[in-house]
Amino acid sequence: MSNQALFDLTGKIALVTGASRGIGEHIAKTLAKSGAHVLVSSRKLEGCQAVVDQITAEGGKATAIPCHIGEMDEIQALFTRIEQDYGRLDILVNNAAANPYFGHILETDLLAYQKTVDVNIRGYFFMSKLGGQLMKAQGGGSIVNVASVNGVIPGDLQGIYSITKAAVISMTKAFAKECAQFNIRVNALLPGATDTKFAAALVKNPKILEQAMAHVPMRRVAQPEEMAGTVLYLVSDAASYTTGSCINVDGGYLLG
């Protein structure tokens, strides 16, 4: 198999959540450029459609399907539509996440706790469950969970978010272990500090950013497009024997 064929996703149906901007947007565009028909999902249709329009303008295939993964009825409706319209799902990238609270862990309120857990744990779990059921029925597939380096070393003033991302890492391994028999591979991407709107509390605060970069050997923040290549690898035939892996893309942060 040629190098190009290893990363060819032609004919694959790929669902990317949180794909209206940031890391998810670049993952969606990268998978489309490799031949996948990408289902671009996020809470608001307009943002999804804007990404779809960019993909199709470049000759790719994409469809906008809004879904708030913190709402169980929306998750169910999403997969009902995918099954009806496409009859299969080859790739699932769980990227949508919530991080509503930036502050001391002792001041975390119930609303912030619940929102973070509902999206980052419950949402990822049931997205993976329903996506995995479709993949099992068709003989296999690939799931990638976007976790975080904060799931390994808790981020300062990001307590509940870090806790949920540690759960995503464990969830990745649990699904990988139990779904391998169905030819479903499950892996995780662990981004470091990335220049996105989602991470604005970190990257837009010079003092906090300076402190954070002191622990990153590459001494810079990542751009969101720098995350997409790892996801392409994980969902492609190049990673056919890779499951349960959690790949750090962090400029060396976790080296300590």
C-alpha positions as CSV (number, residue, x, y, z in Angstrom):
1,M,0.0,0.0,0.0
2,S,1.4,3.4,-1.0
3,N,1.9,6.2,1.6
4,Q,-1.0,8.1,0.1
5,A,-3.3,5.1,0.2
6,L,-2.6,4.7,3.9
7,F,-4.3,8.0,4.6
8,D,-7.0,7.7,2.0
9,L,-10.5,8.1,3.6
10,T,-12.5,8.0,0.3
11,G,-15.9,6.6,0.9
12,K,-15.8,7.0,4.7
13,I,-18.5,8.7,6.7
14,A,-16.8,10.8,9.5
15,L,-18.6,12.7,12.3
16,V,-16.7,15.5,14.0
17,T,-18.3,17.3,16.9
18,G,-17.4,20.8,18.0
19,A,-16.4,21.3,14.4
20,S,-17.6,24.9,13.8
21,R,-14.3,26.4,14.9
22,G,-10.9,25.7,16.4
23,I,-9.4,22.2,16.6
24,G,-12.7,20.6,15.4
25,E,-12.9,22.8,12.3
26,H,-9.4,21.9,11.2
27,I,-9.9,18.2,11.9
28,A,-13.1,18.3,9.8
29,K,-11.3,20.0,6.9
30,T,-8.3,17.6,7.1
31,L,-10.5,14.5,7.0
32,A,-12.5,16.0,4.0
33,K,-9.2,16.7,2.1
34,S,-8.4,13.0,2.6
35,G,-11.6,11.9,1.0
36,A,-14.1,11.5,3.8
37,H,-17.7,12.8,3.7
38,V,-17.6,14.8,6.9
39,L,-20.6,15.4,9.1
40,V,-19.8,18.7,10.7
41,S,-21.5,19.0,14.0
42,S,-21.7,21.7,16.7
43,R,-24.5,23.4,18.7
44,K,-25.4,26.0,16.1
45,L,-26.3,25.2,12.4
46,E,-24.9,28.5,11.1
47,G,-21.3,27.8,12.3
48,C,-21.5,24.2,11.0
49,Q,-22.7,25.4,7.6
50,A,-19.9,27.9,7.3
51,V,-17.3,25.1,7.6
52,V,-19.3,22.9,5.2
53,D,-19.3,25.7,2.7
54,Q,-15.5,26.0,2.9
55,I,-15.1,22.3,2.5
56,T,-17.3,22.0,-0.5
57,A,-15.8,25.1,-2.1
58,E,-12.5,23.2,-2.1
59,G,-14.1,20.1,-3.7
60,G,-14.7,18.2,-0.5
61,K,-17.9,16.5,0.8
62,A,-19.5,17.7,4.0
63,T,-22.9,18.0,5.6
64,A,-23.9,20.2,8.6
65,I,-25.8,18.5,11.4
66,P,-26.2,20.5,14.6
67,C,-26.1,18.7,17.9
68,H,-25.5,19.8,21.6
69,I,-23.8,16.7,23.1
70,G,-24.8,17.9,26.6
71,E,-28.4,17.0,25.6
72,M,-29.3,13.3,25.4
73,D,-32.3,13.7,23.1
74,E,-30.1,15.6,20.6
75,I,-27.5,12.9,20.6
76,Q,-30.1,10.3,19.9
77,A,-31.6,12.4,17.1
78,L,-28.2,12.8,15.6
79,F,-27.5,9.1,15.3
80,T,-31.1,8.4,14.1
81,R,-30.4,10.8,11.3
82,I,-27.0,9.4,10.5
83,E,-28.4,5.9,10.3
84,Q,-31.3,7.0,8.1
85,D,-29.3,9.2,5.7
86,Y,-26.0,7.3,5.5
87,G,-26.6,3.8,7.0
88,R,-23.1,3.8,8.5
89,L,-20.5,5.6,10.4
90,D,-16.8,4.9,9.9
91,I,-15.2,7.6,11.9
92,L,-16.2,9.5,15.1
93,V,-14.2,12.4,16.5
94,N,-15.5,13.5,19.9
95,N,-14.1,17.0,20.1
96,A,-16.9,19.2,21.5
97,A,-16.2,20.1,25.1
98,A,-17.3,22.4,27.9
99,N,-15.1,24.5,30.2
100,P,-17.4,27.1,31.7
101,Y,-15.5,27.7,34.9
102,F,-12.0,29.1,35.3
103,G,-11.2,29.5,39.0
104,H,-10.3,27.8,42.3
105,I,-11.6,24.3,42.6
106,L,-13.1,25.1,46.0
107,E,-15.3,27.7,44.4
108,T,-16.8,25.4,41.8
109,D,-20.6,25.7,41.7
110,L,-23.0,22.9,40.9
111,L,-24.1,24.4,37.6
112,A,-20.5,24.6,36.2
113,Y,-19.8,21.1,37.5
114,Q,-22.9,19.7,35.9
115,K,-22.4,21.3,32.5
116,T,-18.8,20.2,32.3
117,V,-19.6,16.6,33.3
118,D,-22.7,16.4,31.1
119,V,-20.7,17.4,28.0
120,N,-17.2,16.0,28.6
121,I,-18.1,12.7,30.2
122,R,-21.8,11.8,29.6
123,G,-21.7,13.3,26.1
124,Y,-18.5,11.5,25.1
125,F,-19.7,8.3,26.6
126,F,-23.1,8.1,24.8
127,M,-21.6,9.5,21.5
128,S,-19.1,6.6,21.7
129,K,-21.8,4.1,22.6
130,L,-24.2,5.0,19.8
131,G,-21.3,5.5,17.3
132,G,-19.8,2.2,18.4
133,Q,-23.1,0.4,17.8
134,L,-23.2,1.6,14.2
135,M,-19.6,0.6,13.7
136,K,-20.2,-2.9,15.2
137,A,-23.1,-3.5,12.9
138,Q,-21.0,-2.7,9.8
139,G,-17.8,-4.5,10.9
140,G,-15.6,-1.8,12.4
141,G,-14.6,1.8,12.6
142,S,-12.5,4.3,14.5
143,I,-13.2,6.7,17.4
144,V,-10.9,9.5,18.5
145,N,-11.6,11.3,21.7
146,V,-10.0,14.8,22.1
147,A,-8.9,14.8,25.7
148,S,-6.2,17.2,27.1
149,V,-2.8,17.2,28.8
150,N,-4.9,18.5,31.7
151,G,-6.2,15.0,32.1
152,V,-2.7,13.9,33.0
153,I,-1.5,17.0,34.9
154,P,-4.5,19.1,36.2
155,G,-4.5,22.6,34.9
156,D,-4.2,25.4,37.4
157,L,-7.7,26.8,38.1
158,Q,-9.2,24.2,35.8
159,G,-10.1,21.6,38.3
160,I,-13.4,20.1,37.1
161,Y,-12.4,20.4,33.4
162,S,-9.2,18.5,34.2
163,I,-11.1,15.8,36.1
164,T,-13.4,15.3,33.1
165,K,-10.5,15.0,30.7
166,A,-8.9,12.4,32.9
167,A,-12.2,10.5,32.7
168,V,-12.0,10.8,28.9
169,I,-8.5,9.2,28.9
170,S,-9.9,6.3,31.0
171,M,-13.0,6.1,28.8
172,T,-10.8,5.8,25.7
173,K,-9.0,2.8,27.1
174,A,-12.2,1.1,28.4
175,F,-13.9,1.4,25.0
176,A,-10.7,0.3,23.2
177,K,-10.4,-2.8,25.3
178,E,-14.0,-3.9,24.9
179,C,-14.6,-2.9,21.3
180,A,-11.4,-4.3,19.7
181,Q,-13.3,-7.6,19.1
182,F,-15.6,-5.7,16.8
183,N,-12.8,-4.1,14.8
184,I,-13.4,-0.8,16.4
185,R,-10.3,1.2,17.3
186,V,-10.5,3.9,20.0
187,N,-7.7,6.4,20.7
188,A,-7.3,9.8,22.2
189,L,-5.6,13.1,21.2
190,L,-4.1,15.1,24.1
191,P,-3.6,18.7,23.0
192,G,-1.5,21.1,24.9
193,A,-2.1,24.8,25.0
194,T,-3.7,25.7,21.7
195,D,-4.6,29.1,20.3
196,T,-8.4,28.8,20.1
197,K,-11.4,30.8,21.5
198,F,-12.0,27.8,23.8
199,A,-8.6,28.4,25.5
200,A,-8.8,32.2,25.5
201,A,-8.5,32.3,29.3
202,L,-5.0,30.9,29.0
203,V,-3.6,32.1,25.7
204,K,-5.0,35.7,25.9
205,N,-3.7,36.4,29.4
206,P,0.0,37.3,29.1
207,K,0.9,36.5,32.7
208,I,-0.8,33.1,32.7
209,L,0.6,32.3,29.3
210,E,4.2,33.2,30.3
211,Q,3.9,30.9,33.3
212,A,2.5,28.1,31.1
213,M,5.1,28.4,28.4
214,A,7.9,28.1,30.9
215,H,6.9,24.4,31.1
216,V,6.7,23.8,27.3
217,P,10.1,23.0,25.8
218,M,9.0,24.3,22.4
219,R,8.1,27.7,24.1
220,R,5.0,28.4,22.1
221,V,1.3,27.7,21.9
222,A,0.0,25.3,19.2
223,Q,-2.1,26.4,16.3
224,P,-5.4,24.4,16.0
225,E,-4.4,23.0,12.6
226,E,-1.4,21.3,14.3
227,M,-3.8,18.8,16.0
228,A,-5.4,17.6,12.8
229,G,-2.6,15.4,11.4
230,T,-2.5,13.2,14.5
231,V,-6.3,12.6,14.2
232,L,-5.9,11.8,10.5
233,Y,-3.3,9.2,11.4
234,L,-5.4,7.6,14.1
235,V,-8.5,7.2,11.9
236,S,-6.6,6.0,8.9
237,D,-5.2,2.6,7.8
238,A,-1.8,3.8,8.9
239,A,-3.0,3.2,12.5
240,S,-4.6,-0.2,11.8
241,Y,-2.9,-1.8,14.9
242,T,-3.2,1.2,17.2
243,T,-6.0,1.2,19.8
244,G,-6.1,2.5,23.4
245,S,-3.4,5.0,22.7
246,C,-3.4,8.5,24.0
247,I,-1.1,10.7,21.9
248,N,0.3,14.0,23.4
249,V,0.5,16.9,21.0
250,D,1.8,19.4,23.5
251,G,5.2,20.8,22.5
252,G,6.8,18.6,25.1
253,Y,4.8,19.8,28.1
254,L,4.3,16.4,29.6
255,L,8.0,15.7,29.6
256,G,8.0,17.6,32.9
